[in-house]
């Protein structure tokens, strides 16, 4: 299982938060590829900036253990 995280405040590198869906629940994916595709769909500018090394890492896909799911 995989979840998405984003850091919207580049001045605070510790300020990562989970990406929540419109239903208020944590977005969880079975496959990493699907998680990465959704991350790019939701945050296209941040993902593209990271890809071209124009900005620091501010999005990530995290592997989850079953007990981490909420």
C-alpha positions as CSV (number, residue, x, y, z in Angstrom):
1,X,0.0,0.0,0.0
2,X,1.2,3.5,-0.8
3,X,0.1,7.0,0.3
4,X,1.0,10.5,-0.9
5,X,2.6,13.3,1.0
6,X,3.4,16.9,0.2
7,X,5.4,19.7,1.7
8,X,3.8,22.9,0.8
9,X,6.0,25.2,3.0
10,X,9.5,25.0,1.5
11,X,10.8,27.0,4.5
12,X,10.0,24.1,6.8
13,X,11.4,20.8,5.5
14,X,9.7,18.8,8.3
15,X,6.2,20.0,7.4
16,X,5.0,17.0,5.4
17,X,1.3,16.1,5.4
18,X,-0.7,13.2,4.0
19,X,-2.9,13.9,0.9
20,X,-6.6,13.5,1.7
21,X,-9.3,12.8,-0.9
22,X,-12.5,14.8,-1.3
23,X,-14.2,12.4,1.0
24,X,-11.9,13.4,3.8
25,X,-10.1,10.0,3.9
26,X,-6.4,9.3,3.3
27,X,-5.7,8.5,-0.4
28,X,-4.3,5.0,-0.5
29,X,-3.1,3.0,-3.5
30,X,-2.3,-0.6,-4.1
31,X,0.4,0.1,-6.7
32,X,3.2,2.6,-6.6
33,X,2.7,3.6,-10.2
34,X,-0.9,4.6,-9.6
35,X,0.1,6.6,-6.5
36,X,2.8,8.5,-8.6
37,X,0.3,9.2,-11.4
38,X,-2.2,10.6,-8.9
39,X,0.5,12.7,-7.3
40,X,1.4,14.2,-10.7
41,X,-2.3,14.8,-11.4
42,X,-2.9,16.6,-8.1
43,X,0.5,18.5,-7.9
44,X,1.7,18.8,-11.5
45,X,3.9,21.9,-11.0
46,X,5.7,20.6,-8.0
47,X,6.3,17.2,-9.6
48,X,7.6,18.8,-12.8
49,X,9.9,21.2,-10.9
50,X,11.4,18.2,-9.0
51,X,11.9,16.3,-12.3
52,X,14.0,19.1,-13.7
53,X,15.9,19.8,-10.5
54,X,14.6,23.4,-10.4
55,X,13.2,23.0,-6.8
56,X,13.8,20.8,-3.8
57,X,11.8,17.6,-3.2
58,X,8.3,18.6,-2.0
59,X,6.2,15.6,-3.0
60,X,6.6,11.9,-2.2
61,X,5.0,8.5,-2.3
62,X,5.3,6.5,1.0
63,X,5.1,2.8,1.4
64,X,2.8,1.9,4.2
65,X,2.5,-1.0,6.6
66,X,-1.0,-2.4,7.0
67,X,-1.3,-1.0,10.5
68,X,-0.5,2.5,9.2
69,X,-3.8,2.7,7.3
70,X,-6.5,4.9,8.7
